[in-house]
Amino acid sequence: MFVKVIRDEIIEGLQKSAGIIPAKTGAAFLRSIWLEAVDGSLKIMSTDSSLEFSGEYPAKVEATGRAGVQGRAFYELVRKLPAGELTIKTDAESKNVLVEQGSRKYKLPANEAEWFQPFSEFPAGETVFWSGDFLHEIIERLAFCISEEDSMEAIACLSLKPVDDGAGNRHVEVCGLNGHQFAMFTFVNDDIYNLLPAEGALIQRKYLAELKKWLGADEIEMALGEKRLFLRTGDHRETFSLPLSFYQYPNYQGFLSKLKDPASSRLTLNRGELMDSLERIGIFNTDSNRCTYFLFSPGEVVLYSQGQDVGTATESLPATFQGDLQRIAFPTKNLVEILSHFSSDEVSFTLTGAEAPCGIAGAVDPNYDVIIMPMMIQEETYYAEENA
C-alpha cells in the first residue's frame, strides 16, 4: 500500500472511525483502523464487532493494498499534524505503516492481515432517502428516557414502528421507554413507513450516541437488512451500520389511552418559568426526597420541596388549572430534563391521578409527547432531639 492524501480530507473520517473502536480494552483487531488503498481513494474502516464504519476519501494511489494500525494512536497522530499532504505506506515486509509529511517520519506496527473481517455490504434492495438533521432531532428528543441497562432488553431500545389507524392515516411512531418515563415522536413519511417491517425495528440505546455523531445535516440513504440497519451519505462516500434487536416492545397504547380520560386534570403554564423554579427548588432536594410537590388552584400552582438538612423552598407560578387533583409530586431532575426537550413557550400537563401517568405536551411541539410517572407522596415528620 502506498498513498498520498490531504490531511484535512481524511481527518473527519478518522475521527468517526476512531470514535467507535474500544479505547484500551477488547481484542487488538477491534482497536484497529483499517486503511485500504483502492482506485483513486483511501478507504478507512473500523468496527467494535457491532457498529461498522467505512469511508472513502480522495487519494493518489501509488500501490493498492490494505493495512491495519492501532486506531487511536493513528488518529491522534494525524490529528496533531498540520494541514498538508501525507504519505502513508507499508514497508517492504508489510510489518509497519509509515507516515511521512515533509521531514516528519513516523512508524506504526501493522496488524496481521488475517485479522481483517469483511464488513457488511450495504443491501442492494429497497432504500430510502431521509434528512440526517431530522433523524438527529428524533434521537435527541427520545434517547434520554430509554433505559441504560442492556439487561432490560426491549426498553433499552429505540422503537420505530409503522402505524395505520384504520382510516387511511399512516405514520411512524418513534418511542423511548425506561419504566418511569415514555417519549414518542410521530411523523408522516410514506417511504420510511413502507421500509419498516410491520412489527417495527429496535435500535439499542448504546448505539445512538455514535449514530448521532455520524449524522450530518445532509440527506442520508437508509436500508434495512435482515439483522442490520444501514445508512450512508448521499454520495455513497461513508457508510455506517448497526445491529437491530429483536425483542418484543411493550404495548404502550394502554397508558396513552389514559390521557384521553375526560376526568383528567389539566395544567398549563410557562415552560421557562417552570424550569427556572425547578432548578432552584432542586437545590433543596435530598437523596431521600428527590421530588418537587405541586399544589393546584385555579390561577396558580405552588411548588415546594423540603429536606431535613437543607431546609425548604416554596415558589408560586401563574397557571391555568382545571380538575379535582389537589397535589402531585414529580422527580425534579427528570422533569427538568423532559422540559428541556420542548420548544413551546407553554406546556400542558394531563394529570390522570396522583400516582398515575402524566402526559406533557406543547403547542409548538405537535408531534412530541412525553409521559412521566409521579412519585408516591409520603408524609415526613421530623422530631427535635428533645422530643425523641
C-alpha beads as a LAMMPS data file, in Angstrom:
LAMMPS data file: protein, C-alpha beads

388 atoms
387 bonds

1 atom types
1 bond types

-500.0 500.0 xlo xhi
-500.0 500.0 ylo yhi
-500.0 500.0 zlo zhi

Masses

1 110.0

Atoms # bond

1 1 1 0.000 0.000 0.000
2 1 1 1.262 3.447 -0.941
3 1 1 -0.984 6.523 -0.996
4 1 1 -0.747 10.298 -0.804
5 1 1 -3.643 12.140 0.836
6 1 1 -4.515 15.611 2.066
7 1 1 -4.645 15.554 5.847
8 1 1 -7.802 17.718 6.104
9 1 1 -9.677 15.433 3.676
10 1 1 -9.287 12.324 5.850
11 1 1 -9.292 13.700 9.405
12 1 1 -13.088 13.689 9.805
13 1 1 -13.283 10.100 8.607
14 1 1 -10.532 9.100 11.017
15 1 1 -12.355 10.815 13.860
16 1 1 -15.573 8.915 13.121
17 1 1 -13.656 5.683 12.698
18 1 1 -11.707 6.098 15.942
19 1 1 -14.893 7.013 17.808
20 1 1 -16.422 3.554 17.598
21 1 1 -13.417 1.392 18.483
22 1 1 -12.627 0.423 22.101
23 1 1 -10.081 2.748 23.664
24 1 1 -7.975 0.231 25.604
25 1 1 -9.902 -2.973 26.210
26 1 1 -11.005 -5.667 23.809
27 1 1 -9.143 -7.641 21.183
28 1 1 -6.395 -5.846 19.288
29 1 1 -8.152 -6.248 15.943
30 1 1 -11.176 -4.354 17.325
31 1 1 -8.898 -1.452 18.276
32 1 1 -7.687 -1.217 14.689
33 1 1 -8.367 1.241 11.920
34 1 1 -8.029 -0.448 8.557
35 1 1 -6.602 1.529 5.645
36 1 1 -7.197 0.245 2.134
37 1 1 -5.833 1.881 -0.994
38 1 1 -8.231 1.351 -3.893
39 1 1 -8.703 3.086 -7.236
40 1 1 -8.285 6.806 -6.585
41 1 1 -9.201 6.713 -2.904
42 1 1 -8.199 5.684 0.600
43 1 1 -10.800 3.580 2.379
44 1 1 -10.931 3.944 6.180
45 1 1 -12.748 1.232 8.166
46 1 1 -13.344 0.297 11.792
47 1 1 -15.666 -1.827 13.915
48 1 1 -16.274 -2.693 17.556
49 1 1 -17.838 -6.006 16.416
50 1 1 -21.312 -4.371 16.416
51 1 1 -21.015 -0.937 14.803
52 1 1 -19.306 -0.712 11.433
53 1 1 -17.972 2.432 9.759
54 1 1 -16.328 2.829 6.372
55 1 1 -15.484 5.887 4.324
56 1 1 -13.667 6.585 1.068
57 1 1 -11.589 9.743 0.596
58 1 1 -9.609 11.151 -2.359
59 1 1 -6.045 9.857 -2.640
60 1 1 -3.190 9.462 -5.091
61 1 1 -2.703 5.701 -5.104
62 1 1 0.802 4.559 -5.946
63 1 1 0.165 0.945 -4.866
64 1 1 -3.053 -0.736 -3.738
65 1 1 -3.269 -2.791 -0.576
66 1 1 -4.674 -2.926 2.954
67 1 1 -3.125 -2.442 6.380
68 1 1 -4.380 -2.175 9.940
69 1 1 -2.946 0.136 12.592
70 1 1 -3.634 0.860 16.253
71 1 1 -6.618 3.137 15.675
72 1 1 -6.464 5.720 18.453
73 1 1 -2.710 6.249 18.042
74 1 1 -3.008 6.702 14.272
75 1 1 -5.915 9.129 14.598
76 1 1 -4.154 11.180 17.288
77 1 1 -1.017 11.382 15.148
78 1 1 -2.859 12.638 12.083
79 1 1 -4.983 14.992 14.190
80 1 1 -1.888 16.684 15.579
81 1 1 -0.162 17.035 12.223
82 1 1 -0.528 20.337 10.361
83 1 1 -2.555 20.671 7.177
84 1 1 -0.904 19.408 4.018
85 1 1 -0.126 16.253 2.103
86 1 1 0.634 12.983 3.890
87 1 1 2.297 9.891 2.528
88 1 1 1.003 6.632 4.022
89 1 1 2.606 3.349 3.007
90 1 1 3.636 -0.056 4.265
91 1 1 7.243 -1.187 4.357
92 1 1 8.586 -3.992 2.174
93 1 1 7.595 -6.726 4.641
94 1 1 4.206 -5.091 5.429
95 1 1 5.212 -5.129 9.086
96 1 1 4.877 -1.389 9.602
97 1 1 2.824 1.537 8.383
98 1 1 4.979 4.550 7.559
99 1 1 3.570 8.076 7.752
100 1 1 5.543 10.949 6.286
101 1 1 4.953 14.682 5.986
102 1 1 7.955 16.615 4.798
103 1 1 10.763 15.966 7.275
104 1 1 8.372 14.276 9.729
105 1 1 8.502 10.485 9.677
106 1 1 6.595 8.005 11.831
107 1 1 6.431 4.232 12.005
108 1 1 3.476 2.307 13.433
109 1 1 3.327 -1.500 13.654
110 1 1 0.940 -3.010 11.122
111 1 1 -1.623 -5.564 12.268
112 1 1 -1.802 -9.079 10.901
113 1 1 -3.678 -9.133 7.597
114 1 1 -5.769 -12.148 8.645
115 1 1 -7.301 -10.099 11.469
116 1 1 -9.402 -8.219 8.944
117 1 1 -13.006 -9.392 8.710
118 1 1 -15.137 -8.299 5.724
119 1 1 -17.676 -5.623 6.575
120 1 1 -21.412 -5.986 5.980
121 1 1 -22.420 -4.932 2.488
122 1 1 -24.991 -2.193 2.002
123 1 1 -28.160 -4.008 0.802
124 1 1 -28.886 -3.863 -2.905
125 1 1 -32.681 -3.783 -2.398
126 1 1 -35.056 -1.016 -1.397
127 1 1 -33.535 2.139 0.057
128 1 1 -34.989 5.484 1.114
129 1 1 -33.552 8.961 1.493
130 1 1 -34.067 10.808 4.766
131 1 1 -32.926 14.019 6.417
132 1 1 -29.900 13.470 8.652
133 1 1 -30.904 16.534 10.688
134 1 1 -34.386 15.145 11.269
135 1 1 -33.134 11.753 12.454
136 1 1 -30.656 13.515 14.749
137 1 1 -33.507 15.551 16.265
138 1 1 -35.597 12.435 16.876
139 1 1 -32.734 10.697 18.695
140 1 1 -32.040 13.825 20.751
141 1 1 -35.661 14.055 21.882
142 1 1 -36.078 10.401 22.818
143 1 1 -32.738 8.923 23.905
144 1 1 -32.837 10.466 27.387
145 1 1 -35.715 8.263 28.502
146 1 1 -34.504 4.944 27.072
147 1 1 -33.223 2.541 29.716
148 1 1 -29.437 2.437 30.027
149 1 1 -29.484 -1.169 31.259
150 1 1 -28.863 -3.665 28.443
151 1 1 -30.478 -6.342 30.612
152 1 1 -33.804 -4.517 30.201
153 1 1 -33.916 -5.811 26.613
154 1 1 -36.691 -4.048 24.642
155 1 1 -36.887 -0.923 26.802
156 1 1 -33.148 -0.431 26.333
157 1 1 -34.001 0.242 22.684
158 1 1 -35.379 2.992 20.468
159 1 1 -38.516 1.720 18.735
160 1 1 -39.561 2.725 15.200
161 1 1 -42.951 1.386 14.187
162 1 1 -45.275 1.989 11.216
163 1 1 -48.861 2.655 12.347
164 1 1 -52.094 2.670 10.356
165 1 1 -55.077 3.996 12.281
166 1 1 -57.540 2.136 10.018
167 1 1 -58.854 5.351 8.492
168 1 1 -56.129 5.608 5.889
169 1 1 -53.837 7.730 8.060
170 1 1 -50.354 6.243 8.167
171 1 1 -47.465 7.499 10.255
172 1 1 -44.339 6.338 12.041
173 1 1 -44.109 6.280 15.834
174 1 1 -40.637 6.503 17.351
175 1 1 -40.617 5.728 21.086
176 1 1 -38.366 5.544 24.111
177 1 1 -39.316 3.960 27.451
178 1 1 -37.462 3.266 30.679
179 1 1 -40.160 2.161 33.110
180 1 1 -40.972 5.545 34.644
181 1 1 -40.802 7.779 31.550
182 1 1 -42.054 7.452 27.991
183 1 1 -41.491 9.719 24.985
184 1 1 -42.933 9.455 21.489
185 1 1 -42.274 11.403 18.310
186 1 1 -44.589 10.836 15.340
187 1 1 -44.086 11.834 11.724
188 1 1 -45.509 11.122 8.290
189 1 1 -43.145 9.687 5.691
190 1 1 -44.512 7.041 3.327
191 1 1 -41.034 5.865 2.305
192 1 1 -39.942 5.180 5.896
193 1 1 -43.362 3.663 6.665
194 1 1 -43.010 1.208 3.759
195 1 1 -39.386 0.365 4.605
196 1 1 -40.121 -0.685 8.189
197 1 1 -41.464 -4.176 8.945
198 1 1 -44.953 -4.343 10.442
199 1 1 -43.567 -5.191 13.886
200 1 1 -41.194 -2.223 13.696
201 1 1 -37.446 -2.030 14.290
202 1 1 -35.453 -1.700 17.539
203 1 1 -32.090 0.038 17.964
204 1 1 -30.222 -0.368 21.233
205 1 1 -29.589 2.839 23.162
206 1 1 -25.848 2.201 23.400
207 1 1 -25.519 2.700 19.635
208 1 1 -27.394 6.008 19.414
209 1 1 -24.570 8.272 20.621
210 1 1 -22.224 7.192 17.821
211 1 1 -25.050 7.323 15.292
212 1 1 -25.728 10.936 16.301
213 1 1 -22.033 11.795 15.857
214 1 1 -22.035 10.294 12.382
215 1 1 -25.192 12.041 11.203
216 1 1 -24.721 15.342 9.421
217 1 1 -27.107 17.955 8.086
218 1 1 -27.215 16.395 4.627
219 1 1 -29.603 13.792 3.325
220 1 1 -28.791 10.158 4.080
221 1 1 -29.728 6.919 2.373
222 1 1 -31.147 4.183 4.591
223 1 1 -31.766 0.464 4.129
224 1 1 -32.730 -2.463 6.338
225 1 1 -31.032 -5.810 6.117
226 1 1 -32.193 -8.960 7.874
227 1 1 -30.275 -8.072 11.028
228 1 1 -28.777 -4.612 10.496
229 1 1 -29.690 -1.004 9.803
230 1 1 -27.555 0.614 7.112
231 1 1 -27.049 4.315 6.492
232 1 1 -24.810 6.074 4.029
233 1 1 -24.221 9.562 2.737
234 1 1 -25.923 10.644 -0.449
235 1 1 -22.626 10.495 -2.347
236 1 1 -22.033 6.934 -1.015
237 1 1 -18.698 8.072 0.438
238 1 1 -19.445 6.983 4.028
239 1 1 -21.426 4.026 5.369
240 1 1 -22.492 3.387 8.956
241 1 1 -24.323 0.256 10.065
242 1 1 -25.517 -1.180 13.360
243 1 1 -27.297 -4.328 14.545
244 1 1 -31.043 -4.406 15.097
245 1 1 -32.603 -6.004 18.175
246 1 1 -35.498 -8.434 18.046
247 1 1 -37.234 -8.158 21.401
248 1 1 -40.961 -7.688 21.914
249 1 1 -41.542 -3.992 22.573
250 1 1 -44.137 -3.255 25.287
251 1 1 -47.614 -2.202 24.207
252 1 1 -47.704 1.473 25.157
253 1 1 -51.230 2.188 23.911
254 1 1 -52.659 1.343 27.342
255 1 1 -51.123 4.246 29.186
256 1 1 -51.510 6.579 26.187
257 1 1 -55.254 5.919 26.295
258 1 1 -55.371 7.047 29.937
259 1 1 -54.502 10.561 28.806
260 1 1 -57.800 10.727 26.900
261 1 1 -59.862 10.306 30.068
262 1 1 -62.177 13.370 30.287
263 1 1 -61.914 13.219 34.091
264 1 1 -58.188 14.040 33.956
265 1 1 -56.984 17.331 35.424
266 1 1 -55.264 19.848 33.142
267 1 1 -52.423 22.243 33.947
268 1 1 -50.907 24.845 31.594
269 1 1 -48.029 27.144 32.479
270 1 1 -44.918 28.848 31.111
271 1 1 -42.168 26.322 30.387
272 1 1 -39.232 28.659 31.008
273 1 1 -40.591 29.913 34.336
274 1 1 -41.270 26.352 35.439
275 1 1 -37.755 25.184 34.545
276 1 1 -36.184 28.110 36.404
277 1 1 -38.259 27.351 39.501
278 1 1 -37.413 23.660 39.377
279 1 1 -33.696 24.423 39.096
280 1 1 -33.865 26.482 42.284
281 1 1 -36.079 24.043 44.135
282 1 1 -33.765 21.185 43.162
283 1 1 -31.156 22.706 45.477
284 1 1 -33.411 21.648 48.370
285 1 1 -33.767 18.040 47.215
286 1 1 -32.010 15.277 49.124
287 1 1 -31.187 11.649 48.465
288 1 1 -34.358 10.647 50.306
289 1 1 -36.549 13.370 48.807
290 1 1 -35.771 13.987 45.158
291 1 1 -39.118 15.473 44.182
292 1 1 -40.946 18.760 43.784
293 1 1 -44.512 18.938 45.090
294 1 1 -47.180 20.713 43.030
295 1 1 -50.207 22.213 44.840
296 1 1 -53.024 23.221 42.494
297 1 1 -55.501 26.076 42.457
298 1 1 -57.377 27.674 39.511
299 1 1 -54.967 30.575 38.944
300 1 1 -51.635 29.318 40.183
301 1 1 -49.533 26.341 41.103
302 1 1 -47.378 26.262 44.227
303 1 1 -44.122 24.312 44.044
304 1 1 -42.225 23.237 47.109
305 1 1 -39.580 20.886 48.419
306 1 1 -38.173 20.213 51.845
307 1 1 -35.248 18.381 53.328
308 1 1 -34.316 17.969 56.951
309 1 1 -30.731 19.084 56.365
310 1 1 -31.183 21.674 53.607
311 1 1 -34.386 23.481 54.545
312 1 1 -37.447 24.260 52.442
313 1 1 -38.245 26.050 49.179
314 1 1 -41.632 27.363 48.052
315 1 1 -42.490 29.188 44.817
316 1 1 -45.783 30.004 43.102
317 1 1 -46.317 30.381 39.370
318 1 1 -49.290 31.694 37.404
319 1 1 -51.055 28.770 35.753
320 1 1 -54.320 27.588 34.282
321 1 1 -55.696 24.563 36.083
322 1 1 -58.897 22.587 35.719
323 1 1 -59.659 19.433 37.651
324 1 1 -60.045 17.856 41.065
325 1 1 -56.449 16.845 41.758
326 1 1 -55.046 18.683 44.769
327 1 1 -51.351 17.852 44.618
328 1 1 -48.777 15.679 42.924
329 1 1 -45.017 15.091 43.168
330 1 1 -42.519 14.717 40.329
331 1 1 -38.793 13.843 40.406
332 1 1 -37.239 17.269 39.943
333 1 1 -34.250 16.431 37.734
334 1 1 -36.314 14.178 35.480
335 1 1 -38.916 16.876 34.952
336 1 1 -36.268 19.487 34.101
337 1 1 -34.728 17.064 31.602
338 1 1 -38.092 16.485 29.947
339 1 1 -38.933 20.184 29.689
340 1 1 -35.547 20.919 28.093
341 1 1 -36.549 18.888 25.034
342 1 1 -39.596 21.038 24.265
343 1 1 -39.593 24.213 22.169
344 1 1 -43.014 25.568 23.188
345 1 1 -43.259 28.627 25.434
346 1 1 -46.136 26.958 27.270
347 1 1 -46.525 23.308 28.212
348 1 1 -49.650 21.420 29.206
349 1 1 -49.852 18.605 31.738
350 1 1 -52.580 15.968 31.563
351 1 1 -52.812 14.617 35.126
352 1 1 -54.652 11.307 35.367
353 1 1 -54.065 10.848 39.107
354 1 1 -51.635 11.488 41.943
355 1 1 -49.823 8.217 41.185
356 1 1 -50.921 7.674 37.569
357 1 1 -49.332 8.599 34.213
358 1 1 -48.958 12.305 33.463
359 1 1 -48.696 13.499 29.869
360 1 1 -46.705 16.568 28.850
361 1 1 -47.177 18.345 25.514
362 1 1 -46.572 21.734 23.883
363 1 1 -48.431 23.587 21.130
364 1 1 -45.223 24.197 19.159
365 1 1 -44.254 20.526 19.549
366 1 1 -47.341 18.939 17.961
367 1 1 -45.743 15.562 17.214
368 1 1 -43.954 15.123 20.525
369 1 1 -45.442 13.678 23.706
370 1 1 -43.803 12.665 26.977
371 1 1 -45.259 10.716 29.886
372 1 1 -43.777 10.792 33.377
373 1 1 -44.831 8.775 36.393
374 1 1 -45.352 10.829 39.572
375 1 1 -43.670 9.875 42.816
376 1 1 -45.613 8.447 45.728
377 1 1 -46.286 11.158 48.286
378 1 1 -45.207 10.175 51.774
379 1 1 -45.691 12.472 54.704
380 1 1 -42.476 13.089 56.654
381 1 1 -42.378 14.154 60.293
382 1 1 -39.176 15.481 61.802
383 1 1 -38.523 15.245 65.531
384 1 1 -36.385 17.545 67.550
385 1 1 -33.814 15.803 69.774
386 1 1 -35.593 16.782 72.980
387 1 1 -38.808 15.121 71.733
388 1 1 -37.176 11.863 70.747

Bonds

1 1 1 2
2 1 2 3
3 1 3 4
4 1 4 5
5 1 5 6
6 1 6 7
7 1 7 8
8 1 8 9
9 1 9 10
10 1 10 11
11 1 11 12
12 1 12 13
13 1 13 14
14 1 14 15
15 1 15 16
16 1 16 17
17 1 17 18
18 1 18 19
19 1 19 20
20 1 20 21
21 1 21 22
22 1 22 23
23 1 23 24
24 1 24 25
25 1 25 26
26 1 26 27
27 1 27 28
28 1 28 29
29 1 29 30
30 1 30 31
31 1 31 32
32 1 32 33
33 1 33 34
34 1 34 35
35 1 35 36
36 1 36 37
37 1 37 38
38 1 38 39
39 1 39 40
40 1 40 41
41 1 41 42
42 1 42 43
43 1 43 44
44 1 44 45
45 1 45 46
46 1 46 47
47 1 47 48
48 1 48 49
49 1 49 50
50 1 50 51
51 1 51 52
52 1 52 53
53 1 53 54
54 1 54 55
55 1 55 56
56 1 56 57
57 1 57 58
58 1 58 59
59 1 59 60
60 1 60 61
61 1 61 62
62 1 62 63
63 1 63 64
64 1 64 65
65 1 65 66
66 1 66 67
67 1 67 68
68 1 68 69
69 1 69 70
70 1 70 71
71 1 71 72
72 1 72 73
73 1 73 74
74 1 74 75
75 1 75 76
76 1 76 77
77 1 77 78
78 1 78 79
79 1 79 80
80 1 80 81
81 1 81 82
82 1 82 83
83 1 83 84
84 1 84 85
85 1 85 86
86 1 86 87
87 1 87 88
88 1 88 89
89 1 89 90
90 1 90 91
91 1 91 92
92 1 92 93
93 1 93 94
94 1 94 95
95 1 95 96
96 1 96 97
97 1 97 98
98 1 98 99
99 1 99 100
100 1 100 101
101 1 101 102
102 1 102 103
103 1 103 104
104 1 104 105
105 1 105 106
106 1 106 107
107 1 107 108
108 1 108 109
109 1 109 110
110 1 110 111
111 1 111 112
112 1 112 113
113 1 113 114
114 1 114 115
115 1 115 116
116 1 116 117
117 1 117 118
118 1 118 119
119 1 119 120
120 1 120 121
121 1 121 122
122 1 122 123
123 1 123 124
124 1 124 125
125 1 125 126
126 1 126 127
127 1 127 128
128 1 128 129
129 1 129 130
130 1 130 131
131 1 131 132
132 1 132 133
133 1 133 134
134 1 134 135
135 1 135 136
136 1 136 137
137 1 137 138
138 1 138 139
139 1 139 140
140 1 140 141
141 1 141 142
142 1 142 143
143 1 143 144
144 1 144 145
145 1 145 146
146 1 146 147
147 1 147 148
148 1 148 149
149 1 149 150
150 1 150 151
151 1 151 152
152 1 152 153
153 1 153 154
154 1 154 155
155 1 155 156
156 1 156 157
157 1 157 158
158 1 158 159
159 1 159 160
160 1 160 161
161 1 161 162
162 1 162 163
163 1 163 164
164 1 164 165
165 1 165 166
166 1 166 167
167 1 167 168
168 1 168 169
169 1 169 170
170 1 170 171
171 1 171 172
172 1 172 173
173 1 173 174
174 1 174 175
175 1 175 176
176 1 176 177
177 1 177 178
178 1 178 179
179 1 179 180
180 1 180 181
181 1 181 182
182 1 182 183
183 1 183 184
184 1 184 185
185 1 185 186
186 1 186 187
187 1 187 188
188 1 188 189
189 1 189 190
190 1 190 191
191 1 191 192
192 1 192 193
193 1 193 194
194 1 194 195
195 1 195 196
196 1 196 197
197 1 197 198
198 1 198 199
199 1 199 200
200 1 200 201
201 1 201 202
202 1 202 203
203 1 203 204
204 1 204 205
205 1 205 206
206 1 206 207
207 1 207 208
208 1 208 209
209 1 209 210
210 1 210 211
211 1 211 212
212 1 212 213
213 1 213 214
214 1 214 215
215 1 215 216
216 1 216 217
217 1 217 218
218 1 218 219
219 1 219 220
220 1 220 221
221 1 221 222
222 1 222 223
223 1 223 224
224 1 224 225
225 1 225 226
226 1 226 227
227 1 227 228
228 1 228 229
229 1 229 230
230 1 230 231
231 1 231 232
232 1 232 233
233 1 233 234
234 1 234 235
235 1 235 236
236 1 236 237
237 1 237 238
238 1 238 239
239 1 239 240
240 1 240 241
241 1 241 242
242 1 242 243
243 1 243 244
244 1 244 245
245 1 245 246
246 1 246 247
247 1 247 248
248 1 248 249
249 1 249 250
250 1 250 251
251 1 251 252
252 1 252 253
253 1 253 254
254 1 254 255
255 1 255 256
256 1 256 257
257 1 257 258
258 1 258 259
259 1 259 260
260 1 260 261
261 1 261 262
262 1 262 263
263 1 263 264
264 1 264 265
265 1 265 266
266 1 266 267
267 1 267 268
268 1 268 269
269 1 269 270
270 1 270 271
271 1 271 272
272 1 272 273
273 1 273 274
274 1 274 275
275 1 275 276
276 1 276 277
277 1 277 278
278 1 278 279
279 1 279 280
280 1 280 281
281 1 281 282
282 1 282 283
283 1 283 284
284 1 284 285
285 1 285 286
286 1 286 287
287 1 287 288
288 1 288 289
289 1 289 290
290 1 290 291
291 1 291 292
292 1 292 293
293 1 293 294
294 1 294 295
295 1 295 296
296 1 296 297
297 1 297 298
298 1 298 299
299 1 299 300
300 1 300 301
301 1 301 302
302 1 302 303
303 1 303 304
304 1 304 305
305 1 305 306
306 1 306 307
307 1 307 308
308 1 308 309
309 1 309 310
310 1 310 311
311 1 311 312
312 1 312 313
313 1 313 314
314 1 314 315
315 1 315 316
316 1 316 317
317 1 317 318
318 1 318 319
319 1 319 320
320 1 320 321
321 1 321 322
322 1 322 323
323 1 323 324
324 1 324 325
325 1 325 326
326 1 326 327
327 1 327 328
328 1 328 329
329 1 329 330
330 1 330 331
331 1 331 332
332 1 332 333
333 1 333 334
334 1 334 335
335 1 335 336
336 1 336 337
337 1 337 338
338 1 338 339
339 1 339 340
340 1 340 341
341 1 341 342
342 1 342 343
343 1 343 344
344 1 344 345
345 1 345 346
346 1 346 347
347 1 347 348
348 1 348 349
349 1 349 350
350 1 350 351
351 1 351 352
352 1 352 353
353 1 353 354
354 1 354 355
355 1 355 356
356 1 356 357
357 1 357 358
358 1 358 359
359 1 359 360
360 1 360 361
361 1 361 362
362 1 362 363
363 1 363 364
364 1 364 365
365 1 365 366
366 1 366 367
367 1 367 368
368 1 368 369
369 1 369 370
370 1 370 371
371 1 371 372
372 1 372 373
373 1 373 374
374 1 374 375
375 1 375 376
376 1 376 377
377 1 377 378
378 1 378 379
379 1 379 380
380 1 380 381
381 1 381 382
382 1 382 383
383 1 383 384
384 1 384 385
385 1 385 386
386 1 386 387
387 1 387 388
